[in-house]
């Protein structure tokens, strides 16, 4: 791998892609993606830089436990010595500064403030404070990963609509179940480094029921956009089908199988579910813009 690849790994590219997709979908729903595609892509790139900055700061602060956990010690560039801690800190700072400056100079202060606040929230509130202190760390910390749609909407509108807040809410409520599926699969890894993830503190049974509850909570958030008149049946019908499929996978993993393999399968299914949801958001936006 090249040195550039190591720095890209520092940003957690899979998470960045998820954030970028949700931001793009928001701009499709708003119509800006189709009216000004180049400018929309630049906004989304800035949001991707903000996400990469937050993730790089996360790896910088977590480098001690990442060097011990089986899942991270052979994959991440800091435990492997491929990047120095100072290099990681400077890189994270540059990404955050570029993102904030671009959004402020070319768009507006609100978008820049939300973006910068997201980086600080994920770095300080989640990584530095909550992650090693409370078993609901990811519930609160998930707000950072949900910010893509509201940053995008703030950039082009100068304010944040109810629809953008609903997208934020869905990602926020999706995150705990998604992450706890992984936590169930690698519970021993977290116990080894004394990180109080939910299954380590309150047990696997409580975690399974929490996953089911949070997955159920996605149903009203799927229905609400149609009830509010923000979307058409192009959005509602496929997303109801996606939710039923995701709910069945959740019940299969948490009620029937209860195995590491099932939890990991659910973890990846949850990622696909979020992609499908926001693809439906984008398609609905395209239909309403062009038809």
C-alpha positions as CSV (number, residue, x, y, z in Angstrom):
1,X,0.0,0.0,0.0
2,X,1.1,3.6,-0.6
3,X,1.3,6.2,2.0
4,X,-1.7,7.9,0.5
5,X,-3.7,4.7,1.0
6,X,-2.8,4.7,4.7
7,X,-4.1,8.2,5.1
8,X,-7.3,7.2,3.3
9,X,-7.7,4.3,5.7
10,X,-7.5,6.8,8.5
11,X,-10.7,8.4,7.4
12,X,-12.7,5.1,7.6
13,X,-13.8,5.2,3.9
14,X,-16.9,3.0,4.4
15,X,-18.3,5.4,6.9
16,X,-17.4,8.4,4.7
17,X,-19.2,6.8,1.8
18,X,-22.4,6.3,3.9
19,X,-22.3,10.0,5.0
20,X,-21.7,11.1,1.3
21,X,-24.6,9.0,0.1
22,X,-27.0,10.5,2.7
23,X,-25.9,14.0,1.9
24,X,-26.3,13.4,-1.9
25,X,-29.8,12.0,-1.3
26,X,-30.7,15.1,0.7
27,X,-29.6,17.3,-2.1
28,X,-31.6,15.2,-4.6
29,X,-34.7,15.6,-2.4
30,X,-34.1,19.3,-2.2
31,X,-33.6,19.4,-6.0
32,X,-30.2,21.1,-5.9
33,X,-28.4,18.0,-7.1
34,X,-30.2,18.1,-10.4
35,X,-30.3,21.9,-10.8
36,X,-26.5,22.4,-10.0
37,X,-24.8,19.0,-10.1
38,X,-21.2,20.3,-9.9
39,X,-21.9,22.6,-7.0
40,X,-23.8,19.8,-5.2
41,X,-20.8,17.4,-5.7
42,X,-18.5,20.0,-4.2
43,X,-20.8,20.4,-1.1
44,X,-20.9,16.7,-0.6
45,X,-17.1,16.5,-1.0
46,X,-16.8,19.0,1.8
47,X,-19.1,16.9,3.9
48,X,-17.0,13.9,3.1
49,X,-13.9,15.8,4.3
50,X,-15.6,16.6,7.6
51,X,-16.6,13.0,8.1
52,X,-13.0,11.9,7.3
53,X,-11.7,14.4,9.7
54,X,-13.9,13.2,12.5
55,X,-12.9,9.6,11.8
56,X,-9.2,10.4,11.7
57,X,-9.4,12.2,15.0
58,X,-11.2,9.1,16.4
59,X,-8.4,6.8,15.3
60,X,-5.8,9.2,16.7
61,X,-7.5,9.2,20.1
62,X,-8.3,5.5,20.1
63,X,-4.8,4.4,18.9
64,X,-4.1,2.8,22.4
65,X,-7.1,0.4,22.3
66,X,-6.9,-0.1,18.5
67,X,-3.5,-1.6,19.1
68,X,-5.0,-4.2,21.4
69,X,-8.3,-5.1,19.8
70,X,-8.1,-8.0,17.3
71,X,-10.5,-6.2,14.9
72,X,-8.3,-3.1,14.6
73,X,-4.7,-3.9,15.4
74,X,-4.0,-5.5,12.1
75,X,-6.1,-3.2,9.9
76,X,-5.6,0.4,11.1
77,X,-2.6,2.5,10.1
78,X,-1.7,3.9,13.5
79,X,-1.4,0.5,15.3
80,X,0.6,-0.8,12.3
81,X,3.0,2.1,12.5
82,X,2.2,3.2,8.9
83,X,1.4,6.7,10.1
84,X,2.7,8.7,13.1
85,X,0.3,10.0,15.7
86,X,1.4,13.6,14.8
87,X,0.8,12.9,11.1
88,X,-2.7,11.6,11.9
89,X,-3.5,14.6,14.0
90,X,-2.3,17.1,11.4
91,X,-4.1,15.3,8.6
92,X,-7.4,15.2,10.6
93,X,-7.0,18.9,11.4
94,X,-6.4,19.8,7.7
95,X,-9.4,17.9,6.5
96,X,-11.6,19.6,9.1
97,X,-10.3,23.1,8.3
98,X,-10.7,22.6,4.6
99,X,-14.3,21.4,5.0
100,X,-15.3,24.2,7.3
101,X,-13.5,26.9,5.3
102,X,-15.1,25.8,2.0
103,X,-18.7,25.7,3.5
104,X,-18.2,29.1,5.2
105,X,-16.6,30.9,2.3
106,X,-18.7,29.5,-0.6
107,X,-22.0,28.7,1.1
108,X,-22.9,30.0,4.5
109,X,-22.0,30.2,8.2
110,X,-24.8,27.8,9.3
111,X,-23.4,24.9,7.1
112,X,-19.9,25.6,8.3
113,X,-21.0,25.7,12.0
114,X,-22.9,22.4,11.7
115,X,-20.0,20.7,10.0
116,X,-17.4,21.9,12.5
117,X,-19.7,21.1,15.4
118,X,-20.1,17.6,14.1
119,X,-16.4,17.0,14.0
120,X,-16.0,18.4,17.5
121,X,-19.0,16.4,18.8
122,X,-17.7,13.1,17.4
123,X,-14.1,13.8,18.6
124,X,-14.7,15.2,22.0
125,X,-18.2,14.1,23.2
126,X,-18.2,10.6,21.7
127,X,-14.6,9.5,21.4
128,X,-12.9,11.3,24.3
129,X,-15.8,11.3,26.8
130,X,-18.6,8.8,26.2
131,X,-17.0,5.9,24.5
132,X,-15.0,4.8,27.5
133,X,-17.5,5.8,30.2
134,X,-21.1,4.9,29.3
135,X,-22.8,2.0,27.6
136,X,-25.1,4.3,25.6
137,X,-22.1,6.0,24.0
138,X,-23.1,5.1,20.5
139,X,-26.7,6.3,21.0
140,X,-25.6,9.8,21.7
141,X,-22.4,9.7,19.5
142,X,-24.6,8.6,16.5
143,X,-25.7,12.2,16.1
144,X,-22.4,12.9,14.4
145,X,-22.9,10.3,11.7
146,X,-26.4,11.5,11.0
147,X,-25.4,15.1,10.2
148,X,-24.8,14.7,6.4
149,X,-28.3,15.6,5.3
150,X,-28.7,18.7,7.5
151,X,-25.3,20.1,6.5
152,X,-26.2,19.7,2.9
153,X,-29.6,21.3,3.3
154,X,-28.1,24.1,5.3
155,X,-25.6,24.8,2.6
156,X,-28.1,25.3,-0.2
157,X,-31.0,26.7,1.7
158,X,-29.5,28.6,4.6
159,X,-31.8,26.7,6.9
160,X,-32.8,23.2,7.8
161,X,-36.2,21.8,6.7
162,X,-38.3,19.3,8.5
163,X,-37.5,16.7,5.8
164,X,-33.8,17.1,6.4
165,X,-34.3,16.7,10.2
166,X,-36.3,13.6,9.5
167,X,-33.4,12.1,7.5
168,X,-31.1,13.0,10.4
169,X,-33.5,11.3,12.8
170,X,-33.6,8.1,10.8
171,X,-29.8,7.8,10.7
172,X,-29.7,8.7,14.4
173,X,-32.2,5.9,15.3
174,X,-30.6,3.5,12.8
175,X,-27.1,3.8,14.3
176,X,-27.4,2.0,17.7
177,X,-28.9,-1.2,16.2
178,X,-26.4,-1.2,13.5
179,X,-23.4,-0.7,15.8
180,X,-24.7,-3.1,18.6
181,X,-24.9,-5.9,16.0
182,X,-21.2,-5.5,15.6
183,X,-20.7,-5.1,19.4
184,X,-22.4,-8.4,19.9
185,X,-20.1,-10.1,17.4
186,X,-16.9,-8.7,18.9
187,X,-18.0,-8.4,22.6
188,X,-14.8,-10.0,23.8
189,X,-12.7,-7.5,22.0
190,X,-14.4,-4.6,23.7
191,X,-14.2,-6.3,27.1
192,X,-10.5,-6.8,26.6
193,X,-9.9,-3.0,26.4
194,X,-12.6,-2.1,29.0
195,X,-14.8,-0.2,26.6
196,X,-18.3,-0.3,28.1
197,X,-20.3,-1.3,25.1
198,X,-23.9,-2.3,25.8
199,X,-23.5,-6.1,25.6
200,X,-20.4,-6.0,27.9
201,X,-22.3,-4.0,30.6
202,X,-25.9,-5.1,30.4
203,X,-25.5,-8.4,28.6
204,X,-26.4,-9.9,25.3
205,X,-30.1,-10.4,25.9
206,X,-30.7,-6.7,26.8
207,X,-28.7,-5.7,23.7
208,X,-30.7,-7.9,21.4
209,X,-34.0,-6.4,22.7
210,X,-32.6,-2.9,22.3
211,X,-31.6,-3.7,18.7
212,X,-35.2,-4.9,18.0
213,X,-36.7,-1.8,19.6
214,X,-34.5,0.6,17.6
215,X,-35.3,-1.2,14.4
216,X,-39.0,-1.0,15.1
217,X,-38.5,2.8,15.7
218,X,-37.5,3.1,12.0
219,X,-41.0,2.3,10.8
220,X,-42.8,5.6,11.8
221,X,-39.8,7.5,10.4
222,X,-40.3,5.6,7.1
223,X,-44.1,6.5,7.0
224,X,-43.8,10.1,8.2
225,X,-42.4,11.7,5.0
226,X,-45.4,10.4,3.0
227,X,-47.9,11.5,5.7
228,X,-46.2,15.0,5.7
229,X,-46.4,15.2,1.9
230,X,-42.7,15.4,1.4
231,X,-42.5,12.2,-0.8
232,X,-44.5,10.2,-3.1
233,X,-45.3,6.5,-3.3
234,X,-42.0,6.1,-5.2
235,X,-40.4,6.5,-1.7
236,X,-43.0,4.9,0.5
237,X,-43.6,1.5,-1.1
238,X,-40.0,0.4,-1.6
239,X,-38.9,1.7,1.8
240,X,-41.7,-0.2,3.5
241,X,-40.4,-3.4,1.8
242,X,-36.8,-2.5,2.8
243,X,-37.9,-2.1,6.4
244,X,-39.8,-5.4,6.5
245,X,-36.7,-7.1,5.1
246,X,-34.5,-5.5,7.7
247,X,-36.9,-6.3,10.5
248,X,-37.0,-9.9,9.5
249,X,-33.2,-10.1,9.5
250,X,-33.1,-8.4,12.9
251,X,-35.6,-11.0,14.4
252,X,-33.7,-13.8,12.8
253,X,-30.4,-12.7,14.3
254,X,-31.7,-11.6,17.7
255,X,-34.4,-14.2,18.4
256,X,-33.7,-17.2,16.3
257,X,-30.0,-17.6,15.7
258,X,-28.2,-15.5,18.3
259,X,-24.7,-16.3,16.9
260,X,-21.7,-14.2,16.0
261,X,-22.2,-15.0,12.4
262,X,-25.8,-13.9,12.5
263,X,-24.8,-10.6,14.2
264,X,-22.2,-9.9,11.6
265,X,-24.7,-10.6,8.8
266,X,-27.1,-8.3,10.5
267,X,-24.4,-5.6,10.7
268,X,-23.9,-5.7,6.9
269,X,-27.6,-5.9,6.2
270,X,-28.1,-2.8,8.2
271,X,-25.6,-0.9,6.0
272,X,-27.4,-2.1,2.9
273,X,-30.7,-1.0,4.4
274,X,-29.5,2.5,4.9
275,X,-28.1,2.7,1.4
276,X,-31.4,1.5,0.0
277,X,-33.4,4.0,2.1
278,X,-31.4,6.9,0.8
279,X,-31.4,5.6,-2.8
280,X,-35.2,5.7,-2.6
281,X,-35.0,9.3,-1.2
282,X,-32.8,10.3,-4.2
283,X,-35.1,8.5,-6.7
284,X,-38.2,10.2,-5.3
285,X,-36.4,13.6,-5.5
286,X,-35.5,12.9,-9.2
287,X,-39.1,12.0,-10.0
288,X,-40.5,15.1,-8.3
289,X,-37.8,17.3,-10.0
290,X,-38.2,16.0,-13.6
291,X,-41.8,15.0,-13.8
